[in-house]
Amino acid sequence: MTPQRAILAGTFESVAGLSRRTAAVLSLTTVPLAHEEALRLISDSLGIPRAAAAGQLNALLGLGIVSQLQAGHVQLHDAFRMLATDAREELTPEVLRDSAQRLRATLLDSIREAPDAKRALLTYRLLPLTGDVEELVGLSTDEFFIEYGLDEEFRSLLEAFAADQAQSAEDRFWAYDGLAFACLTGLEAAAAEQHLSKMVVLAKCVPASVEAHTRIAIKRMAIVAVRKDPAEVTRVYQSIHAGGTTRLILDYTYAWALHNSDRDAQALPVAQRVLDRYLKQLGFTFSWLVGKSPQTIVDRLGTRASDNQTLKRVADSLHLVGVISQKLDGRGALHWLLAFKFYQVAHAPTSLLKVGQDIVDELIGLLGDAPAARHFMEEALLPAVREYNLLGHLVPVSAQHAVILAYCGDFEKARAVFSDTEGFRDSLSPDAQRELANQFRLIEEIEAGTVSLETRTLPAPMQREPLIIPKVPRNAPCPCGSGQKYKRCHGPVP
């Protein structure tokens, strides 16, 4: 036993048996708990009054056995975790089982009501370990499953669940639906089609309320779009009958499919119609949004600011209209800037980074403004990578940062940033490695003076929009009426 271990053990043994049992209950999770969640868990698990639970928690906080984190969350200190785990022997199997079930329910309810990216990631990663694979299957069809990078992390688990004949047909249908969705996001048409064929077979055993055939048709339309077959895209689209929210999703997918099939002139009015309907639902106009900060948008949304799903779809529509407009007439950057704000408000980190990189490219390519691109990169994109722990995006974002530093004349720092990506390169795809090599050559050309930027004037109507997006203030009160601060209630803000 090391001296440090002996000191920790002595500290832990000095507390009363009830305090040790309290620590044992808190050892059931590595997910930070809100203060009220922790009190409820301790009180219900140990059968003690809420005031007594508060006393036990405060005692453990005073000894450093429990840590106070940002936004009022508490968590068992890692140094005491093994000792607290050993103390579970003081709890009956029934108490441990009931506490674990109560904890899972609390965490899942919490992240549904007030999404917090970090807590959501930790909670979702615990689900397979606790046997809640069905819960994970239900989440796999959610766009935020992909936003947090969980589709790759749990793909093999979902594939095993989907192929398991012992599972219900409906659960297997949803598992294949999530897998197909993830494949289409990565433009993997062949893999998506394999999953889709299984969905077709299982659809016969799925309740009518699931709208299985509509989901299958929308994914089939996306698959033929990846294969650039515009005639088949239109044929599939016209064969689908849907209304309400499903119609908006269908029309968005159709616009994206036409764009991906190189039919941008045909895609633009469809995408614009979808965007207009979403904005009307929220009570916004495009002209009002120009120049508004994310916080102003949140204030205007009120309680609807927690509807992350709809807000992300608004951002997706803005981004798509921007991509199509950029291809048609080079005027898509304004839509991208507005999409960036909505991705912030919706807490959609992967999309936030992608559109943010598009904005940086425009600041460089359209305006030749390297200082503005650097500021945007260092104040918005790099903090988002760290805040959401999106390591899969670290290399491309860092490489883009290195190029911007080179355009700013900071070649020493550019080389240092680029060298930091060295350890990740072997894990990249061949295309990504080639892109990385191209960026390194670009840095060399910039330093040699063979490549330079030409500063240009910003075209109308973009002159009205701030180039650097204001951040959502971390300590602003959340408009949902909970009384909590924005960051605590709605999760990390880049």
Secondary structure as GFF3:
##gff-version 3
##sequence-region A 1 494
A	DSSP	alpha_helix	3	14	.	.	.	ID=ss1
A	DSSP	alpha_helix	17	26	.	.	.	ID=ss2
A	DSSP	beta_strand	33	34	.	.	.	ID=ss3
A	DSSP	alpha_helix	35	46	.	.	.	ID=ss4
A	DSSP	alpha_helix	50	63	.	.	.	ID=ss5
A	DSSP	beta_strand	66	68	.	.	.	ID=ss6
A	DSSP	three_ten_helix	70	72	.	.	.	ID=ss7
A	DSSP	beta_strand	73	76	.	.	.	ID=ss8
A	DSSP	three_ten_helix	78	80	.	.	.	ID=ss9
A	DSSP	alpha_helix	81	86	.	.	.	ID=ss10
A	DSSP	three_ten_helix	87	90	.	.	.	ID=ss11
A	DSSP	alpha_helix	93	113	.	.	.	ID=ss12
A	DSSP	alpha_helix	117	126	.	.	.	ID=ss13
A	DSSP	alpha_helix	133	140	.	.	.	ID=ss14
A	DSSP	alpha_helix	143	147	.	.	.	ID=ss15
A	DSSP	alpha_helix	150	153	.	.	.	ID=ss16
A	DSSP	alpha_helix	155	163	.	.	.	ID=ss17
A	DSSP	alpha_helix	169	185	.	.	.	ID=ss18
A	DSSP	alpha_helix	189	202	.	.	.	ID=ss19
A	DSSP	three_ten_helix	203	205	.	.	.	ID=ss20
A	DSSP	three_ten_helix	208	210	.	.	.	ID=ss21
A	DSSP	alpha_helix	212	226	.	.	.	ID=ss22
A	DSSP	alpha_helix	230	238	.	.	.	ID=ss23
A	DSSP	alpha_helix	244	260	.	.	.	ID=ss24
A	DSSP	alpha_helix	264	282	.	.	.	ID=ss25
A	DSSP	alpha_helix	286	289	.	.	.	ID=ss26
A	DSSP	alpha_helix	294	301	.	.	.	ID=ss27
A	DSSP	three_ten_helix	302	306	.	.	.	ID=ss28
A	DSSP	alpha_helix	308	329	.	.	.	ID=ss29
A	DSSP	alpha_helix	333	346	.	.	.	ID=ss30
A	DSSP	alpha_helix	349	365	.	.	.	ID=ss31
A	DSSP	alpha_helix	370	376	.	.	.	ID=ss32
A	DSSP	pi_helix	377	381	.	.	.	ID=ss33
A	DSSP	alpha_helix	382	388	.	.	.	ID=ss34
A	DSSP	three_ten_helix	391	393	.	.	.	ID=ss35
A	DSSP	alpha_helix	394	407	.	.	.	ID=ss36
A	DSSP	alpha_helix	411	419	.	.	.	ID=ss37
A	DSSP	three_ten_helix	422	427	.	.	.	ID=ss38
A	DSSP	alpha_helix	430	448	.	.	.	ID=ss39
A	DSSP	three_ten_helix	462	464	.	.	.	ID=ss40
A	DSSP	alpha_helix	486	490	.	.	.	ID=ss41
###
